[in-house]
Amino acid sequence: MRHSGASLWPPDLLRQGAREVGVCLDSNQIEAFSLYAQELLRWNRHMNLTALREVKEVMIKHFLGSLAFLAAFPRELALELVDIGSGAGFPGIPIQIACPQLSITLIEASRKKVSFLRHICALLELRGIECVRARAEDLAIDPRFGGRFDAALGRAVGKRQALLEVAAPLLRRSGSLILSGKEEEEEEENFPETPLLRFRETLRVRFPSLDFERKLLVWERRR
């Protein structure tokens, strides 16, 4: 994909894209994102963290793609979030960098990926974030995590129906599950529901200057 903002220096591209979804990044946050990108690509030489190879693509598809999730919940609240199958930290770590007032738990089953997540969180001195090596279905029955979170976030982390089943017990009443959608899906398509989750809406979050958008699917835990 060719991005109309591709001629921008990567930090300027990131700052401009974030502004288009209502996020103003200061110089310290821009520096944190730049360091994150560098470490991601450095570690990626030895382990499979991302298929991307260029900093600009990381900033657009991973970082801005993660910040798009902010469109699905009110940032003025002191929310507690869980990132299911976090992988290399998306969307949880970019959200934490941009909104340090939020509390975020990263769930990842891979030992190597958890090592990377903990390295990045320590390197960037992120305070409101916790990395947990576990499967989401195991945490759902753990009293420390069940019914705890205002929102659960996820990208491409397995079959959607299975993800709904494991995410629902982690959510508080009226909590939200927010997933990346597939471009070929239509807004009027019937999305799966469970006894605990009902489908609420489809959102398209656009970054006009970059000719880029992220599609989000939102479920709500039933009262």
Secondary structure, DSSP 8 states (H G I E B T S, - for coil): ---TTTTS-HHHHHHHHHHTTT----HHHHHHHHHHHHHHHHHTTTS-S-S--SHHHIIIIIIIHHHGGGGGS-TTS--EEEEET-TTTTTHHHHHHH-TTSEEEEEE--HHHHHHHHHHHHHTT--SEEEEES-HHHHTT-TTTTT-EEEEEESS-S-HHHHHHHHGGGEEEEEEEEEE--TTS-TTS-----SSEEEEEEEEEEEGGGTEEEEEEEEEE--
